[in-house]
Amino acid sequence: MPEFDRFARNMAEASDILTGLRNRGVLFGLSRAIHHWNNPFGKLFPQTLTMVAEFEANLDHLRTREGMARARAKGRLKGKQPKLPLAARKTIHDPDDDASLADLAEEYSVGRLSCGR
């Protein structure tokens, strides 16, 4: 069963999707009942599910930011580490070196973008 929190990123996007479904004549069912978009339950239920899904997504983002802040405070979150060792980075950035980026990338087994000067 697909998770409803994957339905839309926020209330505005969900509203657009629900409007599109309603305009195409799509009905939705819950348990054994089929609901029309214009009855009270048909208006309330999808919006309520969307609100709860957005709330859960916001909580998840908040917890992620809090966890990253705790890790950063403990010195465990340092960002993406460079692919090349320090000595290799110094060699690559040496303006007197005549090696091409392709040669350096091959020598250090990395992509050419990692060798950008």
C-alpha positions as CSV (number, residue, x, y, z in Angstrom):
1,M,0.0,0.0,0.0
2,P,1.5,3.4,-0.9
3,E,2.1,5.8,1.9
4,F,-0.1,8.9,1.8
5,D,2.8,11.1,3.0
6,R,4.4,10.5,-0.5
7,F,1.2,11.9,-2.2
8,A,2.4,15.5,-2.1
9,R,5.2,17.7,-0.7
10,N,2.8,20.3,0.8
11,M,-0.8,21.4,1.0
12,A,-0.6,23.5,-2.1
13,E,0.7,20.7,-4.2
14,A,-1.9,18.3,-2.7
15,S,-4.7,20.8,-3.5
16,D,-3.6,20.9,-7.1
17,I,-3.5,17.1,-7.4
18,L,-6.9,16.7,-5.7
19,T,-8.4,19.4,-7.9
20,G,-7.1,17.6,-11.0
21,L,-8.6,14.3,-9.8
22,R,-11.9,15.9,-9.0
23,N,-12.0,17.6,-12.5
24,R,-11.3,14.3,-14.2
25,G,-14.3,12.7,-12.3
26,V,-12.1,10.4,-10.1
27,L,-13.9,9.1,-7.0
28,F,-12.1,7.8,-3.9
29,G,-13.1,5.0,-1.6
30,L,-12.5,4.3,2.0
31,S,-13.4,0.9,3.3
32,R,-16.4,-0.1,1.2
33,A,-17.8,3.4,0.6
34,I,-17.3,5.5,-2.5
35,H,-17.1,9.2,-1.8
36,H,-17.8,12.1,-4.2
37,W,-15.7,15.2,-3.9
38,N,-18.7,17.5,-3.3
39,N,-20.1,15.7,-0.2
40,P,-18.8,16.9,3.2
41,F,-16.7,13.8,3.8
42,G,-15.3,13.9,0.3
43,K,-14.1,17.5,1.0
44,L,-12.8,16.9,4.5
45,F,-11.0,13.6,4.3
46,P,-8.4,14.1,1.6
47,Q,-7.5,17.6,3.0
48,T,-7.2,16.1,6.5
49,L,-4.9,13.3,5.3
50,T,-2.8,15.9,3.5
51,M,-2.5,18.1,6.5
52,V,-1.4,15.1,8.7
53,A,1.1,14.0,6.0
54,E,2.6,17.5,5.8
55,F,2.8,17.7,9.6
56,E,4.7,14.4,9.7
57,A,7.1,15.5,7.0
58,N,7.8,18.8,8.9
59,L,8.4,16.8,12.1
60,D,10.9,14.6,10.2
61,H,12.7,17.6,8.8
62,L,12.9,19.2,12.3
63,R,14.3,16.0,13.8
64,T,16.8,15.7,11.0
65,R,18.0,19.3,11.6
66,E,18.2,18.7,15.4
67,G,20.2,15.5,14.9
68,M,22.6,17.3,12.5
69,A,23.0,20.1,15.1
70,R,23.8,17.6,17.8
71,A,26.3,15.7,15.6
72,R,27.9,19.0,14.6
73,A,28.3,20.0,18.2
74,K,30.0,16.7,19.0
75,G,32.3,17.2,16.0
76,R,30.8,14.2,14.1
77,L,29.3,16.1,11.2
78,K,32.0,17.6,9.0
79,G,30.4,17.6,5.6
80,K,31.5,15.8,2.5
81,Q,35.1,14.7,2.7
82,P,37.5,15.3,-0.2
83,K,38.2,12.3,-2.5
84,L,41.9,13.2,-2.8
85,P,44.5,13.2,0.0
86,L,46.0,16.6,1.0
87,A,49.3,15.9,-0.9
88,A,47.4,15.1,-4.1
89,R,45.3,18.3,-3.7
90,K,48.5,20.3,-3.3
91,T,50.0,18.7,-6.4
92,I,46.9,19.4,-8.5
93,H,46.8,23.0,-7.5
94,D,50.4,23.6,-8.2
95,P,50.5,26.3,-11.0
96,D,53.9,25.2,-12.2
97,D,52.6,21.6,-12.9
98,D,52.1,21.0,-16.6
99,A,49.9,17.9,-16.2
100,S,46.5,18.0,-17.8
101,L,43.3,17.4,-15.8
102,A,42.8,14.1,-17.6
103,D,46.3,12.9,-16.6
104,L,45.8,14.0,-13.0
105,A,42.4,12.4,-12.8
106,E,43.8,9.1,-14.2
107,E,46.7,9.2,-11.8
108,Y,44.5,9.7,-8.7
109,S,41.6,7.5,-10.0
110,V,39.0,10.3,-9.7
111,G,36.9,12.2,-12.2
112,R,38.3,15.3,-13.9
113,L,35.9,17.6,-11.9
114,S,37.6,16.5,-8.7
115,C,40.9,17.9,-10.1
116,G,39.5,21.3,-11.0
117,R,42.2,24.0,-10.7
